Amino acid sequence: MPRGTVNRRTFIKKGLAAGTAGLALSRMTAAGYGRVIGANDRINIGLIGCGGRGRGLIQVMREADPEAATLVAACDVHKSRLEDYRNEQEKASGHKPKGYRDPRELLADKEIDAVVIATPDHQHCGFAIDAIEAGKHVYVEKPLPGLACDLPALNKLYDTAKASRLAVQVGTQGASCRGVQAIKKVIEEGKLGKLFRVESTQTLKKPYWVGYKGPETEAETDWKAWLYNRPYRPFDAKMHAKWMGYSEITSGTIGGWMSHFINMVHYVTGCGLPKAAVAWGGRYAPTNDPDCTAPDQTDVVLEYAEGFHTQFTSHFGNAIDNEKTIFMFENGTIRCKFGHMPGNPILSGEGVKKDFEEKPLLEDEPPSPLVLHLKNWLDCIRSGAQPNAHIELGYKHGIAVVMGDVSWNVHRKVTFDPKTREVKPV
């Protein structure tokens, strides 16, 4: 159910924001508010995307609260993967979820209260919009936009979610990490003075996409549905499987990794949208697949009106400096791991002053934020509260991803105008 085929280069040449200004709020019907779920009612879940991430989210959801939710339906264009997963669920729980090949059919299922969207990045915004309009609560994986050409859909998703009363949680689970919440408290107290720089590095020996598997023939899948809003091309088994490494589909680690880091920064600082970005990237890693087109070395610098900037670095080929984030203040430093699982942050005078010893912000290592994140979503479905990674945070990381993607393409500094919702080269 594509929402219009968009060519990335054409989109950028036309001003980087075609259709982004003046998008009207979605028309919310009564269905757009969802059914009232009682404190003892199970939440009926539909899964869109039965790959490793989608399966993992459902498993962790059960760990988070075994009695809260039931998987009643699953959807995937990959035929054998869908059937294998349904059979797995029947063995594990005694209940075989309904199977759908078309997300529209799943979303029309009145038994379903909420959906988990774990599809390729370019489908996130569109399916989330459809789900909200169908009255379903939404857990949608990050990044919200795959590329700059997805900016109109990102803007519409923001408007649609804001006009609803549904619980929309973005899969940037660092927002539910107790370590991140501790960093936020330190910043709010102001004892470290001005924050002026945050830098983060995430690396691996091999790009994470090189080992992914998918359908070998077009008969095993619905290729046109998988392409969604991307220009048609003949079936490509490698792209179907390793789409995270293709710049025609998504922005590589800008969306795949930076979204986690920058969401953490937005959460702890309470800052506004980034106002400028500069990005660089290239293909240098000997461990990359030669057919993949996304950069395997990436740097993105983002500037904020609050007077600080961030630098995200990712590279493959050598895993040195993996899982490192540093918050630099005028009177101290906070170190933690990467944004998706920051761990227990360490506060010190490193690099500034030596008159206080380093100390962890938490007494113990915090639990997995993903468990807490999914439980937070389920709790908000019942209570009507706003989830930790709400649409405001999701929109901010989405704009940061779009700015990074645009800058990487045009090889120039770009800015974002929040009034017109446009990204433009300087």
C-alpha positions, 0 to 999 in steps of 0.5 A, spaced: 500 500 500 505 505 497 503 512 499 506 514 492 513 513 489 518 518 491 525 518 488 531 520 493 535 525 489 528 528 485 526 530 492 532 533 494 533 537 488 526 540 489 527 543 495 528 537 500 521 539 503 516 537 497 509 537 501 512 538 508 509 545 509 502 546 511 500 538 512 493 538 515 492 534 521 489 527 519 481 526 520 480 522 526 474 518 526 471 515 532 475 509 531 482 513 532 481 513 539 481 506 540 477 501 545 477 503 552 481 497 556 480 495 563 485 494 568 484 487 568 483 486 560 488 483 556 491 487 550 490 484 543 497 485 539 498 485 532 505 484 529 507 487 522 514 485 520 516 478 523 523 478 522 528 478 528 526 485 531 519 483 531 519 476 534 524 479 539 519 485 541 514 480 542 518 475 546 521 481 551 513 484 551 511 477 555 517 478 559 515 485 561 508 483 563 506 476 561 499 477 563 498 484 560 498 482 552 496 477 547 499 476 540 493 475 536 495 476 529 501 477 525 503 480 518 509 479 513 510 479 506 515 473 506 510 467 506 515 462 509 517 467 515 510 468 516 508 461 517 514 459 521 512 464 526 505 463 527 507 455 528 512 457 533 507 461 537 502 456 537 508 451 540 510 456 545 503 458 547 498 453 544 495 459 540 496 460 533 495 467 531 492 469 525 496 471 519 495 476 514 500 478 508 497 485 507 497 490 513 491 493 511 487 487 513 490 486 519 489 493 521 481 492 519 481 486 524 477 489 530 479 484 535 486 488 535 487 493 540 495 495 538 500 494 533 508 493 533 511 495 527 517 492 526 518 493 518 524 496 514 525 503 515 521 506 509 515 503 511 515 505 519 511 512 518 506 510 513 504 504 517 504 508 523 499 513 520 494 507 518 494 504 524 493 510 528 487 512 523 484 505 524 484 506 532 490 502 534 495 503 539 502 503 536 509 501 538 513 503 532 521 501 531 526 507 529 528 510 525 521 513 524 524 516 517 528 512 512 531 517 508 530 525 507 524 523 502 520 520 507 519 527 511 512 528 508 510 522 511 514 524 518 510 530 518 503 527 517 505 522 522 506 527 527 500 531 526 496 524 526 499 522 533 498 529 536 490 529 534 489 522 537 488 519 544 492 513 542 499 511 546 504 511 540 511 509 543 517 509 538 522 504 539 528 508 542 528 504 548 534 508 551 528 513 554 526 508 559 533 507 561 534 509 569 541 511 567 538 516 562 533 518 567 539 519 572 543 524 567 536 528 566 536 529 573 543 531 573 542 536 568 536 539 571 540 540 577 545 544 573 551 543 578 555 541 572 554 548 569 553 549 561 553 543 557 556 544 550 558 538 547 556 531 546 559 525 542 558 518 541 561 512 537 558 506 535 562 501 531 563 493 529 568 489 526 562 487 520 556 491 518 550 489 522 547 488 515 551 483 512 549 477 515 541 478 514 537 473 510 531 473 506 527 470 500 531 468 495 526 468 489 520 473 488 515 468 488 516 467 496 514 474 497 510 480 495 516 485 492 512 491 490 509 491 497 516 490 500 518 496 496 512 500 498 514 508 497 521 506 493 521 506 486 520 500 482 526 495 480 527 488 479 527 483 484 533 483 488 534 478 494 540 481 497 536 488 497 530 485 500 535 481 506 540 486 507 536 493 506 539 496 512 545 497 508 542 500 502 542 507 501 536 507 496 532 504 502 535 507 508 540 512 511 545 506 514 547 508 521 544 515 521 538 512 522 539 505 524 544 508 530 544 515 531 537 515 532 538 512 539 544 516 541 540 523 539 534 521 542 537 520 548 540 527 548 533 530 546 530 526 552 536 528 557 536 536 555 529 537 553 532 541 547 528 543 541 529 541 534 536 541 531 537 547 527 543 545 523 547 539 521 553 537 517 554 529 515 560 525 512 560 518 510 563 513 505 565 506 504 571 503 506 570 497 511 573 491 508 568 487 511 562 490 508 558 487 502 561 490 496 553 490 493 551 495 499 551 502 498 550 505 504 556 508 508 560 504 513 563 510 516 559 516 518 560 522 522 554 527 523 555 534 527 548 537 529 547 544 532 542 546 537 539 553 539 540 551 546 548 552 545 551 545 545 552 541 539 553 533 538 558 529 534 555 522 532 561 517 529 560 510 527 564 505 523 565 498 521 572 494 520 574 495 527 570 495 533 575 500 537 571 505 541 565 501 541 559 503 545 562 510 548 558 517 549 561 523 553 557 529 555 561 535 556 560 540 561 564 546 564 564 543 571 565 536 569 563 530 565 558 524 564 560 518 561 555 512 559 554 507 553 551 508 547 543 510 547 540 504 546 543 501 552 546 506 556 548 502 562 550 506 569 553 513 567 559 515 571 560 522 573 567 525 574 571 531 573 575 528 567 578 533 563 575 539 567 577 539 574 580 533 579 577 536 585 571 530 586 572 523 584 568 519 579 562 516 581 556 512 578 549 515 578 546 509 580 547 504 585 546 498 581 547 496 574 540 498 571 536 493 568 534 492 560 531 498 558 527 494 552 523 490 558 522 497 561 520 500 555 515 495 552 512 495 559 511 503 559 507 502 553 503 497 555 501 501 562 500 507 557 495 504 553 491 502 560 492 509 563 492 514 557 498 517 559 504 519 555 509 514 553 517 515 555 518 515 547 512 519 545 511 522 538 515 529 540 521 525 541 520 521 535 519 527 531 525 530 533 530 524 532 526 523 525 528 530 523 535 529 525 536 523 521 533 527 515 538 532 516 544 527 516 541 524 510 540 530 506 547 533 508 550 526 506 547 527 499 549 534 498 555 535 501 554 541 505 551 544 511 543 544 512 538 547 516 531 546 519 526 551 519 521 549 524 515 553 521 515 551 514 518 544 516 523 544 511 530 542 510 535 546 506 542 547 504 546 553 507 
